[in-house]
Amino acid sequence: MTQSRLTHFICCILFHWIPAYFLDALILISGNKPCLVKIQERIHHGFEVFEYYTNNEWEFKNENLHSVRSNRNAREVIQYCVENDNVDIAKYFEKGVHCARYFLMKETPDTLQSAKRMMKVMYTLHIATRLIFFGLILWFFSNNFHMFVKLGIFLQGLVKVFLTSSSDTTASRVMTDL
């Protein structure tokens, strides 16, 4: 998920939908029931639900907490420690992830090393896929550069024809200055 809807849409098409349809076609050819497109639809729906919450900045007002903090006596400061100045945020979230793995996903701590190894493999595969994809795009454009030059010349001629036939002289002056 990215902050740009267009980037997210393009990535979903290229890296989620096209591979899902391709692999489902292979699964169908092998004689099994295709399932990846249906899974991708569920994932896409989940992204749509959480998109509003993840791409917006949230600010919560907590004046009550600030007033309670400022009105505590010395005993209450020790008894009710609400300052988080000495909390290591990275460790806090790391423990949160470990608890989520253990209590929600029912994974034992001994699977952590294999999960980390799998994440490294998946990340490497992700980078390799992107490099291959962009390399193929670069190869396509470099091999077909002459076609794009001809297309540019054609579009430039089309703009000139449009500007000379246009009755609006201001627009034609602006376009010729470009």
N, CA and C atoms as an extended XYZ file, in Angstrom:
534
Properties=species:S:1:pos:R:3:atomname:S:1:resname:S:1:resid:I:1 pbc="F F F"
N         0.852       -1.164        0.000 N   MET     1
C         0.000        0.000        0.000 CA  MET     1
C         0.904        1.234        0.000 C   MET     1
N         0.574        2.174       -0.870 N   THR     2
C         1.352        3.399       -0.964 CA  THR     2
C         0.448        4.592       -0.699 C   THR     2
N         1.045        5.765       -0.548 N   GLN     3
C         0.237        6.958       -0.329 CA  GLN     3
C        -0.385        7.449       -1.624 C   GLN     3
N         0.168        7.095       -2.748 N   SER     4
C        -0.377        7.488       -4.042 CA  SER     4
C        -1.337        6.408       -4.531 C   SER     4
N        -2.569        6.798       -4.803 N   ARG     5
C        -3.543        5.820       -5.291 CA  ARG     5
C        -3.147        5.275       -6.652 C   ARG     5
N        -2.588        6.143       -7.503 N   LEU     6
C        -2.193        5.709       -8.842 CA  LEU     6
C        -1.072        4.674       -8.765 C   LEU     6
N        -0.064        4.935       -7.940 N   THR     7
C         1.035        3.978       -7.778 CA  THR     7
C         0.521        2.662       -7.216 C   THR     7
N        -0.365        2.739       -6.243 N   HIS     8
C        -0.935        1.523       -5.658 CA  HIS     8
C        -1.734        0.744       -6.702 C   HIS     8
N        -2.515        1.455       -7.512 N   PHE     9
C        -3.327        0.810       -8.543 CA  PHE     9
C        -2.436        0.104       -9.566 C   PHE     9
N        -1.381        0.790      -10.019 N   ILE    10
C        -0.470        0.196      -11.004 CA  ILE    10
C         0.236       -1.023      -10.411 C   ILE    10
N         0.703       -0.907       -9.171 N   CYS    11
C         1.368       -2.049       -8.521 CA  CYS    11
C         0.412       -3.220       -8.334 C   CYS    11
N        -0.833       -2.927       -7.980 N   CYS    12
C        -1.818       -4.008       -7.827 CA  CYS    12
C        -2.040       -4.734       -9.145 C   CYS    12
N        -2.179       -3.979      -10.215 N   ILE    13
C        -2.398       -4.608      -11.527 CA  ILE    13
C        -1.187       -5.464      -11.903 C   ILE    13
N         0.006       -4.870      -11.795 N   LEU    14
C         1.211       -5.555      -12.274 CA  LEU    14
C         1.657       -6.699      -11.377 C   LEU    14
N         1.561       -6.508      -10.073 N   PHE    15
C         2.153       -7.480       -9.156 CA  PHE    15
C         1.136       -8.352       -8.425 C   PHE    15
N        -0.155       -8.037       -8.542 N   HIS    16
C        -1.167       -8.850       -7.873 CA  HIS    16
C        -2.108       -9.504       -8.872 C   HIS    16
N        -2.808       -8.666       -9.675 N   TRP    17
C        -3.864       -9.194      -10.532 CA  TRP    17
C        -3.324      -10.019      -11.695 C   TRP    17
N        -2.344       -9.487      -12.419 N   ILE    18
C        -1.809      -10.227      -13.575 CA  ILE    18
C        -1.199      -11.563      -13.141 C   ILE    18
N        -0.355      -11.593      -12.087 N   PRO    19
C         0.141      -12.908      -11.649 CA  PRO    19
C        -0.974      -13.842      -11.163 C   PRO    19
N        -2.006      -13.292      -10.513 N   ALA    20
C        -3.106      -14.141      -10.039 CA  ALA    20
C        -3.835      -14.779      -11.217 C   ALA    20
N        -4.144      -13.994      -12.242 N   TYR    21
C        -4.818      -14.556      -13.418 CA  TYR    21
C        -3.917      -15.542      -14.158 C   TYR    21
N        -2.633      -15.210      -14.270 N   PHE    22
C        -1.696      -16.097      -14.954 CA  PHE    22
C        -1.582      -17.440      -14.228 C   PHE    22
N        -1.386      -17.384      -12.912 N   LEU    23
C        -1.249      -18.630      -12.153 CA  LEU    23
C        -2.560      -19.405      -12.102 C   LEU    23
N        -3.692      -18.700      -12.041 N   ASP    24
C        -4.979      -19.395      -12.090 CA  ASP    24
C        -5.174      -20.099      -13.431 C   ASP    24
N        -4.695      -19.492      -14.513 N   ALA    25
C        -4.772      -20.152      -15.820 CA  ALA    25
C        -3.927      -21.421      -15.818 C   ALA    25
N        -2.727      -21.342      -15.228 N   LEU    26
C        -1.883      -22.537      -15.137 CA  LEU    26
C        -2.534      -23.606      -14.264 C   LEU    26
N        -3.153      -23.179      -13.173 N   ILE    27
C        -3.838      -24.129      -12.289 CA  ILE    27
C        -5.004      -24.781      -13.020 C   ILE    27
N        -5.743      -23.991      -13.798 N   LEU    28
C        -6.875      -24.512      -14.562 CA  LEU    28
C        -6.401      -25.489      -15.633 C   LEU    28
N        -5.289      -25.174      -16.298 N   ILE    29
C        -4.733      -26.073      -17.317 CA  ILE    29
C        -4.294      -27.389      -16.690 C   ILE    29
N        -3.768      -27.319      -15.455 N   SER    30
C        -3.327      -28.548      -14.788 CA  SER    30
C        -4.489      -29.390      -14.277 C   SER    30
N        -5.712      -28.873      -14.398 N   GLY    31
C        -6.885      -29.653      -14.022 CA  GLY    31
C        -7.392      -29.402      -12.619 C   GLY    31
N        -6.855      -28.419      -11.937 N   ASN    32
C        -7.303      -28.094      -10.585 CA  ASN    32
C        -8.199      -26.862      -10.602 C   ASN    32
N        -8.817      -26.594       -9.470 N   LYS    33
C        -9.723      -25.454       -9.366 CA  LYS    33
C        -8.921      -24.180       -9.080 C   LYS    33
N        -9.072      -23.143       -9.915 N   PRO    34
C        -8.346      -21.889       -9.667 CA  PRO    34
C        -8.878      -21.178       -8.424 C   PRO    34
N        -7.974      -20.546       -7.680 N   CYS    35
C        -8.392      -19.901       -6.433 CA  CYS    35
C        -7.705      -18.561       -6.179 C   CYS    35
N        -6.652      -18.246       -6.916 N   LEU    36
C        -5.853      -17.069       -6.591 CA  LEU    36
C        -6.567      -15.757       -6.881 C   LEU    36
N        -7.385      -15.706       -7.925 N   VAL    37
C        -8.119      -14.472       -8.226 CA  VAL    37
C        -9.115      -14.180       -7.112 C   VAL    37
N        -9.747      -15.222       -6.600 N   LYS    38
C       -10.698      -15.041       -5.502 CA  LYS    38
C        -9.981      -14.534       -4.244 C   LYS    38
N        -8.798      -15.070       -3.980 N   ILE    39
C        -8.003      -14.602       -2.838 CA  ILE    39
C        -7.589      -13.153       -3.050 C   ILE    39
N        -7.173      -12.811       -4.281 N   GLN    40
C        -6.772      -11.441       -4.579 CA  GLN    40
C        -7.943      -10.478       -4.431 C   GLN    40
N        -9.155      -10.913       -4.768 N   GLU    41
C       -10.334      -10.060       -4.568 CA  GLU    41
C       -10.532       -9.759       -3.086 C   GLU    41
N       -10.323      -10.755       -2.242 N   ARG    42
C       -10.456      -10.538       -0.797 CA  ARG    42
C        -9.375       -9.598       -0.282 C   ARG    42
N        -8.154       -9.761       -0.770 N   ILE    43
C        -7.062       -8.868       -0.372 CA  ILE    43
C        -7.355       -7.448       -0.828 C   ILE    43
N        -7.835       -7.296       -2.058 N   HIS    44
C        -8.157       -5.973       -2.600 CA  HIS    44
C        -9.253       -5.306       -1.768 C   HIS    44
N       -10.246       -6.081       -1.375 N   HIS    45
C       -11.311       -5.530       -0.532 CA  HIS    45
C       -10.745       -5.075        0.816 C   HIS    45
N        -9.832       -5.847        1.384 N   GLY    46
C        -9.194       -5.455        2.643 CA  GLY    46
C        -8.409       -4.164        2.501 C   GLY    46
N        -7.690       -4.010        1.383 N   PHE    47
C        -6.970       -2.760        1.127 CA  PHE    47
C        -7.934       -1.589        1.032 C   PHE    47
N        -9.067       -1.794        0.361 N   GLU    48
C       -10.043       -0.709        0.221 CA  GLU    48
C       -10.597       -0.293        1.575 C   GLU    48
N       -10.826       -1.257        2.459 N   VAL    49
C       -11.372       -0.947        3.783 CA  VAL    49
C       -10.370       -0.137        4.596 C   VAL    49
N        -9.098       -0.532        4.587 N   PHE    50
C        -8.094        0.118        5.424 CA  PHE    50
C        -7.441        1.332        4.781 C   PHE    50
N        -7.693        1.584        3.494 N   GLU    51
C        -7.026        2.673        2.784 CA  GLU    51
C        -7.302        4.020        3.433 C   GLU    51
N        -8.525        4.267        3.828 N   TYR    52
C        -8.886        5.549        4.438 CA  TYR    52
C        -8.107        5.778        5.733 C   TYR    52
N        -7.956        4.736        6.512 N   TYR    53
C        -7.310        4.869        7.818 CA  TYR    53
C        -5.787        4.930        7.712 C   TYR    53
N        -5.220        4.294        6.710 N   THR    54
C        -3.766        4.279        6.593 CA  THR    54
C        -3.215        5.477        5.839 C   THR    54
N        -3.997        6.079        4.963 N   ASN    55
C        -3.492        7.190        4.153 CA  ASN    55
C        -3.884        8.558        4.689 C   ASN    55
N        -4.511        8.624        5.831 N   ASN    56
C        -4.854        9.903        6.442 CA  ASN    56
C        -4.096       10.058        7.750 C   ASN    56
N        -3.750       11.291        8.057 N   GLU    57
C        -3.056       11.572        9.312 CA  GLU    57
C        -4.105       11.846       10.381 C   GLU    57
N        -3.914       11.226       11.519 N   TRP    58
C        -4.895       11.339       12.592 CA  TRP    58
C        -4.292       12.118       13.747 C   TRP    58
N        -5.078       13.016       14.310 N   GLU    59
C        -4.636       13.801       15.457 CA  GLU    59
C        -5.730       13.714       16.523 C   GLU    59
N        -5.368       13.199       17.671 N   PHE    60
C        -6.321       13.044       18.758 CA  PHE    60
C        -6.019       14.070       19.836 C   PHE    60
N        -7.042       14.732       20.304 N   LYS    61
C        -6.871       15.716       21.370 CA  LYS    61
C        -6.938       14.994       22.709 C   LYS    61
N        -6.010       15.330       23.587 N   ASN    62
C        -5.960       14.669       24.893 CA  ASN    62
C        -5.698       15.684       26.003 C   ASN    62
N        -6.513       16.716       26.037 N   GLU    63
C        -6.355       17.739       27.075 CA  GLU    63
C        -6.583       17.167       28.474 C   GLU    63
N        -7.494       16.203       28.604 N   ASN    64
C        -7.766       15.609       29.917 CA  ASN    64
C        -6.522       14.926       30.484 C   ASN    64
N        -5.812       14.207       29.649 N   LEU    65
C        -4.593       13.549       30.116 CA  LEU    65
C        -3.562       14.579       30.557 C   LEU    65
N        -3.423       15.657       29.792 N   HIS    66
C        -2.455       16.692       30.162 CA  HIS    66
C        -2.836       17.357       31.489 C   HIS    66
N        -4.121       17.571       31.713 N   SER    67
C        -4.526       18.190       32.982 CA  SER    67
C        -4.317       17.234       34.155 C   SER    67
N        -4.593       15.949       33.962 N   VAL    68
C        -4.366       14.964       35.028 CA  VAL    68
C        -2.873       14.864       35.330 C   VAL    68
N        -2.048       14.858       34.301 N   ARG    69
C        -0.600       14.787       34.511 CA  ARG    69
C        -0.085       15.971       35.311 C   ARG    69
N        -0.582       17.146       35.009 N   SER    70
C        -0.069       18.343       35.686 CA  SER    70
C        -0.597       18.480       37.117 C   SER    70
N        -1.689       17.816       37.458 N   ASN    71
C        -2.285       17.947       38.793 CA  ASN    71
C        -1.937       16.792       39.730 C   ASN    71
N        -0.986       15.939       39.381 N   ARG    72
C        -0.623       14.813       40.252 CA  ARG    72
C         0.347       15.268       41.338 C   ARG    72
N         0.242       14.627       42.507 N   ASN    73
C         1.225       14.898       43.557 CA  ASN    73
C         2.395       13.918       43.399 C   ASN    73
N         3.385       14.006       44.285 N   ALA    74
C         4.608       13.204       44.156 CA  ALA    74
C         4.326       11.708       44.247 C   ALA    74
N         3.415       11.322       45.158 N   ARG    75
C         3.078        9.904       45.297 CA  ARG    75
C         2.398        9.382       44.033 C   ARG    75
N         1.501       10.167       43.465 N   GLU    76
C         0.791        9.740       42.254 CA  GLU    76
C         1.720        9.659       41.042 C   GLU    76
N         2.739       10.520       41.024 N   VAL    77
C         3.699       10.465       39.918 CA  VAL    77
C         4.412        9.125       39.917 C   VAL    77
N         4.783        8.645       41.117 N   ILE    78
C         5.471        7.356       41.226 CA  ILE    78
C         4.500        6.210       40.977 C   ILE    78
N         3.300        6.303       41.557 N   GLN    79
C         2.331        5.214       41.461 CA  GLN    79
C         1.748        5.086       40.052 C   GLN    79
N         1.432        6.196       39.413 N   TYR    80
C         0.802        6.183       38.089 CA  TYR    80
C         1.767        6.783       37.069 C   TYR    80
N         2.676        5.987       36.624 N   CYS    81
C         3.686        6.443       35.671 CA  CYS    81
C         3.073        6.447       34.268 C   CYS    81
N         2.742        7.638       33.775 N   VAL    82
C         2.160        7.755       32.439 CA  VAL    82
C         3.106        8.432       31.457 C   VAL    82
N         4.283        8.826       31.913 N   GLU    83
C         5.257        9.404       31.000 CA  GLU    83
C         5.881        8.282       30.183 C   GLU    83
N         6.026        8.521       28.922 N   ASN    84
C         6.641        7.507       28.066 CA  ASN    84
C         7.979        7.987       27.528 C   ASN    84
N         8.635        8.872       28.264 N   ASP    85
C         9.931        9.386       27.835 CA  ASP    85
C        11.006        8.307       27.864 C   ASP    85
N        10.894        7.365       28.794 N   ASN    86
C        11.919        6.339       28.929 CA  ASN    86
C        11.539        5.035       28.219 C   ASN    86
N        10.514        5.067       27.379 N   VAL    87
C        10.084        3.868       26.660 CA  VAL    87
C        10.809        3.806       25.318 C   VAL    87
N        11.401        2.665       25.035 N   ASP    88
C        12.039        2.444       23.743 CA  ASP    88
C        10.946        2.010       22.762 C   ASP    88
N        10.593        2.907       21.853 N   ILE    89
C         9.472        2.669       20.940 CA  ILE    89
C         9.729        1.451       20.055 C   ILE    89
N        10.955        1.284       19.580 N   ALA    90
C        11.273        0.144       18.711 CA  ALA    90
C        11.060       -1.172       19.452 C   ALA    90
N        11.535       -1.243       20.708 N   LYS    91
C        11.342       -2.462       21.501 CA  LYS    91
C         9.864       -2.694       21.815 C   LYS    91
N         9.136       -1.613       22.071 N   TYR    92
C         7.707       -1.701       22.367 CA  TYR    92
C         6.962       -2.348       21.196 C   TYR    92
N         7.218       -1.873       19.985 N   PHE    93
C         6.530       -2.431       18.826 CA  PHE    93
C         7.042       -3.823       18.479 C   PHE    93
N         8.313       -4.086       18.742 N   GLU    94
C         8.836       -5.432       18.508 CA  GLU    94
C         8.134       -6.441       19.415 C   GLU    94
N         7.952       -6.066       20.685 N   LYS    95
C         7.216       -6.949       21.600 CA  LYS    95
C         5.771       -7.108       21.152 C   LYS    95
N         5.182       -6.029       20.634 N   GLY    96
C         3.812       -6.101       20.130 CA  GLY    96
C         3.680       -7.075       18.972 C   GLY    96
N         4.660       -7.063       18.080 N   VAL    97
C         4.642       -7.991       16.945 CA  VAL    97
C         4.815       -9.422       17.437 C   VAL    97
N         5.714       -9.632       18.389 N   HIS    98
C         5.908      -10.978       18.937 CA  HIS    98
C         4.633      -11.482       19.616 C   HIS    98
N         3.967      -10.611       20.348 N   CYS    99
C         2.707      -11.009       20.995 CA  CYS    99
C         1.633      -11.312       19.958 C   CYS    99
N         1.577      -10.531       18.892 N   ALA   100
C         0.600      -10.794       17.833 CA  ALA   100
C         0.883      -12.142       17.173 C   ALA   100
N         2.160      -12.447       16.953 N   ARG   101
C         2.512      -13.745       16.376 CA  ARG   101
C         2.073      -14.880       17.298 C   ARG   101
N         2.305      -14.687       18.593 N   TYR   102
C         2.030      -15.768       19.545 CA  TYR   102
C         0.534      -15.921       19.822 C   TYR   102
N        -0.141      -14.816       20.137 N   PHE   103
C        -1.530      -14.917       20.575 CA  PHE   103
C        -2.532      -14.921       19.417 C   PHE   103
N        -2.273      -14.162       18.372 N   LEU   104
C        -3.233      -14.088       17.275 CA  LEU   104
C        -2.976      -15.144       16.203 C   LEU   104
N        -1.710      -15.308       15.832 N   MET   105
C        -1.378      -16.245       14.763 CA  MET   105
C        -1.064      -17.646       15.288 C   MET   105
N        -0.980      -17.787       16.606 N   LYS   106
C        -0.704      -19.077       17.257 CA  LYS   106
C         0.620      -19.686       16.786 C   LYS   106
N         1.618      -18.826       16.577 N   GLU   107
C         2.945      -19.292       16.182 CA  GLU   107
C         3.863      -19.264       17.390 C   GLU   107
N         4.638      -20.306       17.538 N   THR   108
C         5.542      -20.392       18.679 CA  THR   108
C         6.818      -19.603       18.384 C   THR   108
N         7.529      -19.180       19.432 N   PRO   109
C         8.757      -18.397       19.225 CA  PRO   109
C         9.851      -19.141       18.458 C   PRO   109
N         9.825      -20.473       18.455 N   ASP   110
C        10.872      -21.206       17.741 CA  ASP   110
C        10.736      -21.095       16.220 C   ASP   110
N         9.603      -20.598       15.713 N   THR   111
C         9.436      -20.415       14.268 CA  THR   111
C         9.916      -19.044       13.798 C   THR   111
N        10.406      -18.225       14.722 N   LEU   112
C        10.806      -16.861       14.387 CA  LEU   112
C        11.972      -16.827       13.396 C   LEU   112
N        12.988      -17.661       13.609 N   GLN   113
C        14.150      -17.650       12.717 CA  GLN   113
C        13.768      -18.071       11.299 C   GLN   113
N        12.927      -19.091       11.180 N   SER   114
C        12.517      -19.508        9.832 CA  SER   114
C        11.632      -18.443        9.180 C   SER   114
N        10.829      -17.733        9.974 N   ALA   115
C        10.002      -16.653        9.429 CA  ALA   115
C        10.873      -15.498        8.943 C   ALA   115
N        11.923      -15.159        9.704 N   LYS   116
C        12.843      -14.102        9.274 CA  LYS   116
C        13.566      -14.498        7.993 C   LYS   116
N        13.976      -15.758        7.915 N   ARG   117
C        14.647      -16.245        6.718 CA  ARG   117
C        13.697      -16.178        5.515 C   ARG   117
N        12.446      -16.553        5.723 N   MET   118
C        11.459      -16.499        4.648 CA  MET   118
C        11.203      -15.058        4.209 C   MET   118
N        11.186      -14.122        5.163 N   MET   119
C        10.999      -12.710        4.815 CA  MET   119
C        12.161      -12.200        3.970 C   MET   119
N        13.386      -12.616        4.291 N   LYS   120
C        14.542      -12.212        3.486 CA  LYS   120
C        14.441      -12.775        2.073 C   LYS   120
N        14.023      -14.030        1.960 N   VAL   121
C        13.858      -14.642        0.640 CA  VAL   121
C        12.788      -13.903       -0.154 C   VAL   121
N        11.661      -13.601        0.489 N   MET   122
C        10.568      -12.901       -0.192 CA  MET   122
C        10.988      -11.488       -0.595 C   MET   122
N        11.743      -10.810        0.252 N   TYR   123
C        12.216       -9.467       -0.081 CA  TYR   123
C        13.174       -9.514       -1.269 C   TYR   123
N        14.090      -10.485       -1.260 N   THR   124
C        15.023      -10.641       -2.373 CA  THR   124
C        14.272      -10.957       -3.661 C   THR   124
N        13.276      -11.813       -3.573 N   LEU   125
C        12.454      -12.140       -4.736 CA  LEU   125
C        11.696      -10.911       -5.238 C   LEU   125
N        11.215      -10.099       -4.320 N   HIS   126
C        10.507       -8.864       -4.678 CA  HIS   126
C        11.431       -7.912       -5.432 C   HIS   126
N        12.633       -7.705       -4.911 N   ILE   127
C        13.595       -6.811       -5.561 CA  ILE   127
C        13.989       -7.368       -6.930 C   ILE   127
N        14.234       -8.674       -7.013 N   ALA   128
C        14.616       -9.285       -8.290 CA  ALA   128
C        13.495       -9.146       -9.317 C   ALA   128
N        12.269       -9.345       -8.893 N   THR   129
C        11.128       -9.202       -9.801 CA  THR   129
C        11.018       -7.780      -10.316 C   THR   129
N        11.183       -6.815       -9.443 N   ARG   130
C        11.108       -5.414       -9.871 CA  ARG   130
C        12.248       -5.071      -10.822 C   ARG   130
N        13.458       -5.547      -10.527 N   LEU   131
C        14.589       -5.283      -11.415 CA  LEU   131
C        14.362       -5.894      -12.794 C   LEU   131
N        13.867       -7.118      -12.829 N   ILE   132
C        13.586       -7.766      -14.113 CA  ILE   132
C        12.496       -7.007      -14.862 C   ILE   132
N        11.445       -6.615      -14.164 N   PHE   133
C        10.338       -5.899      -14.797 CA  PHE   133
C        10.810       -4.577      -15.392 C   PHE   133
N        11.508       -3.774      -14.601 N   PHE   134
C        11.967       -2.486      -15.106 CA  PHE   134
C        13.077       -2.660      -16.149 C   PHE   134
N        13.869       -3.709      -16.036 N   GLY   135
C        14.850       -4.011      -17.069 CA  GLY   135
C        14.183       -4.343      -18.397 C   GLY   135
N        13.091       -5.109      -18.344 N   LEU   136
C        12.351       -5.415      -19.571 CA  LEU   136
C        11.727       -4.166      -20.178 C   LEU   136
N        11.215       -3.282      -19.341 N   ILE   137
C        10.657       -2.023      -19.852 CA  ILE   137
C        11.755       -1.196      -20.508 C   ILE   137
N        12.902       -1.091      -19.854 N   LEU   138
C        14.030       -0.347      -20.420 CA  LEU   138
C        14.489       -0.969      -21.730 C   LEU   138
N        14.572       -2.295      -21.781 N   TRP   139
C        14.959       -2.996      -23.002 CA  TRP   139
C        13.958       -2.722      -24.120 C   TRP   139
N        12.653       -2.757      -23.789 N   PHE   140
C        11.621       -2.496      -24.795 CA  PHE   140
C        11.755       -1.089      -25.362 C   PHE   140
N        11.918       -0.098      -24.488 N   PHE   141
C        12.031        1.279      -24.958 CA  PHE   141
C        13.317        1.504      -25.753 C   PHE   141
N        14.412        0.874      -25.328 N   SER   142
C        15.668        1.070      -26.063 CA  SER   142
C        15.618        0.400      -27.433 C   SER   142
N        14.949       -0.739      -27.546 N   ASN   143
C        14.842       -1.418      -28.841 CA  ASN   143
C        13.818       -0.763      -29.759 C   ASN   143
N        12.877       -0.024      -29.209 N   ASN   144
C        11.829        0.607      -30.005 CA  ASN   144
C        11.915        2.121      -29.958 C   ASN   144
N        13.108        2.652      -29.712 N   PHE   145
C        13.284        4.094      -29.604 CA  PHE   145
C        12.887        4.800      -30.893 C   PHE   145
N        13.246        4.208      -32.041 N   HIS   146
C        12.923        4.831      -33.328 CA  HIS   146
C        11.412        4.998      -33.505 C   HIS   146
N        10.639        4.039      -32.983 N   MET   147
C         9.186        4.130      -33.076 CA  MET   147
C         8.672        5.321      -32.263 C   MET   147
N         9.259        5.558      -31.094 N   PHE   148
C         8.817        6.676      -30.265 CA  PHE   148
C         9.238        8.013      -30.869 C   PHE   148
N        10.383        8.036      -31.544 N   VAL   149
C        10.806        9.259      -32.228 CA  VAL   149
C         9.823        9.587      -33.343 C   VAL   149
N         9.448        8.569      -34.129 N   LYS   150
C         8.473        8.786      -35.205 CA  LYS   150
C         7.126        9.217      -34.641 C   LYS   150
N         6.724        8.620      -33.526 N   LEU   151
C         5.467        9.014      -32.888 CA  LEU   151
C         5.537       10.461      -32.420 C   LEU   151
N         6.671       10.870      -31.864 N   GLY   152
C         6.844       12.257      -31.430 CA  GLY   152
C         6.776       13.224      -32.594 C   GLY   152
N         7.406       12.866      -33.716 N   ILE   153
C         7.355       13.724      -34.905 CA  ILE   153
C         5.925       13.817      -35.422 C   ILE   153
N         5.215       12.689      -35.420 N   PHE   154
C         3.818       12.684      -35.862 CA  PHE   154
C         2.960       13.574      -34.969 C   PHE   154
N         3.124       13.447      -33.649 N   LEU   155
C         2.330       14.263      -32.724 CA  LEU   155
C         2.676       15.739      -32.850 C   LEU   155
N         3.943       16.049      -33.080 N   GLN   156
C         4.349       17.441      -33.270 CA  GLN   156
C         3.695       18.008      -34.528 C   GLN   156
N         3.658       17.241      -35.611 N   GLY   157
C         2.984       17.674      -36.832 CA  GLY   157
C         1.497       17.838      -36.622 C   GLY   157
N         0.909       16.939      -35.831 N   LEU   158
C        -0.522       17.028      -35.533 CA  LEU   158
C        -0.836       18.293      -34.751 C   LEU   158
N         0.016       18.648      -33.804 N   VAL   159
C        -0.180       19.872      -33.023 CA  VAL   159
C        -0.056       21.089      -33.926 C   VAL   159
N         0.906       21.073      -34.850 N   LYS   160
C         1.068       22.203      -35.775 CA  LYS   160
C        -0.161       22.362      -36.659 C   LYS   160
N        -0.701       21.249      -37.152 N   VAL   161
C        -1.916       21.309      -37.977 CA  VAL   161
C        -3.070       21.855      -37.155 C   VAL   161
N        -3.187       21.401      -35.928 N   PHE   162
C        -4.265       21.871      -35.058 CA  PHE   162
C        -4.133       23.361      -34.794 C   PHE   162
N        -2.911       23.828      -34.549 N   LEU   163
C        -2.710       25.238      -34.226 CA  LEU   163
C        -2.912       26.141      -35.432 C   LEU   163
N        -2.531       25.675      -36.601 N   THR   164
C        -2.722       26.519      -37.785 CA  THR   164
C        -4.182       26.588      -38.185 C   THR   164
N        -4.949       25.539      -37.904 N   SER   165
C        -6.371       25.564      -38.248 CA  SER   165
C        -7.209       26.203      -37.156 C   SER   165
N        -6.615       26.438      -36.002 N   SER   166
C        -7.351       27.011      -34.884 CA  SER   166
C        -7.549       28.503      -35.100 C   SER   166
N        -8.724       28.980      -34.737 N   SER   167
C        -8.999       30.406      -34.874 CA  SER   167
C        -8.474       31.188      -33.678 C   SER   167
N        -8.163       30.500      -32.597 N   ASP   168
C        -7.669       31.157      -31.388 CA  ASP   168
C        -6.170       31.389      -31.532 C   ASP   168
N        -5.772       32.619      -31.785 N   THR   169
C        -4.355       32.919      -32.015 CA  THR   169
C        -3.546       32.894      -30.737 C   THR   169
N        -4.176       33.162      -29.593 N   THR   170
C        -3.454       33.144      -28.320 CA  THR   170
C        -2.960       31.741      -28.008 C   THR   170
N        -3.820       30.760      -28.198 N   ALA   171
C        -3.433       29.377      -27.927 CA  ALA   171
C        -2.330       28.935      -28.871 C   ALA   171
N        -2.408       29.358      -30.131 N   SER   172
C        -1.374       28.946      -31.076 CA  SER   172
C        -0.041       29.612      -30.763 C   SER   172
N        -0.073       30.874      -30.294 N   ARG   173
C         1.176       31.532      -29.912 CA  ARG   173
C         1.812       30.842      -28.710 C   ARG   173
N         0.986       30.458      -27.746 N   VAL   174
C         1.503       29.782      -26.551 CA  VAL   174
C         2.129       28.454      -26.933 C   VAL   174
N         1.477       27.685      -27.787 N   MET   175
C         1.988       26.373      -28.159 CA  MET   175
C         3.256       26.474      -28.999 C   MET   175
N         3.359       27.497      -29.859 N   THR   176
C         4.575       27.618      -30.665 CA  THR   176
C         5.747       28.089      -29.829 C   THR   176
N         5.465       28.836      -28.741 N   ASP   177
C         6.542       29.253      -27.846 CA  ASP   177
C         7.138       28.070      -27.103 C   ASP   177
N         6.350       27.031      -26.896 N   LEU   178
C         6.848       25.860      -26.183 CA  LEU   178
C         7.850       25.150      -27.045 C   LEU   178
